[in-house]
């Protein structure tokens, strides 16, 4: 069974034959908890990849009983998260704990911060930058004039601003950040869910050999991305939106 990648859940997804896929859910969004009653009898285990800094303390809210809720596009909830510092569209701690206790659920890691950095990699082929990504760097004009792109802070060494200067992270700084982010999310999982995670989904589906090698030292054994590339260690996934007409 191929893996399917799901973010915020749309009503239209339930018109698909989801039973022929292994379902993976990214970011730890509330809709994934809300619609769990519609997935609990799925023939394969459900895998939820959570961004641990997005999960805040809070009580469990009600689940689906027949009413569909509004769908949020990724760029919309990313703006709420990174620019407005709002987290109500993610699961609460009690909600993810309730899912973790289900026999057909696996919980994996989607990093701690899920943050971005500037890079010149693929800049010439970049897509239009989302407003939240531009505002993350205070709409600095250098991003356009130097033809920079904004990519995963874990997968790319990249550049950061120091005053008016654009400074490249050293290799040591980059590796230290990978370890720092990973230490935080592993500790969060151990303290709040009571186990050490082994499943890792790459933020923005971006990865490389250095990142994978460091993640392995923390005990991660399975890796997931919508773009596995040539890697034989990464499980590929199909975006559910590609199946919706």
Helices and strands as residue ranges (DSSP letters): E 2-6, G 11-15, G 18-20, E 21-27, H 30-34, H 36-39, E 46-50, G 52-54, H 74-82, H 93-100, E 105-109, E 116-119, G 123-125, H 131-136, H 142-145, E 149-152, E 159-162, E 165-168, H 171-193, E 199-201, G 203-205, H 209-217, E 222-225, E 234-239, G 240-243
